């Protein structure tokens, strides 16, 4: 098998805009990119008793869990994006790839920081892309 990647090597990179220098948000444990598309029902009396649909709008979100670093400048920058209500250029690169992955403009929709008695503290972040999160081999 030649195309597999190790999930443990995925990375999240944030920049002020496309083409600007990217900062990696470190210590990621889990991540995902989710895409969905609304369907618009167009069933009418002419539909022969079957529901009919057309494609609607698409949406893209990303979630990640990382170890919380109280001195992590990159994580602090990510939280500042939330408090500033600003958007950033976000890239998510699977495995140890330096080029392929998803990229787009997004907002930090939510975050939480917490921990358990027998585990490390973690930060969970949800990113809402504005427009497409485009998969490319050259993010």
Buried (B, 14 or more C-beta within 10 A) or exposed (E): EEEEEEEEEBBBBBBBEEEEEBBEBBBBBEBEBEBEEEEEEEEEEEEEEEEEEEEEEEBBBBBBBBBBBEEBEBBEEBBEBBEEEEBBBBBBBBBEBEEBBBBBBBBBBEBEBEEEEEEEEBBBBBBBBEEBBEBEEEB
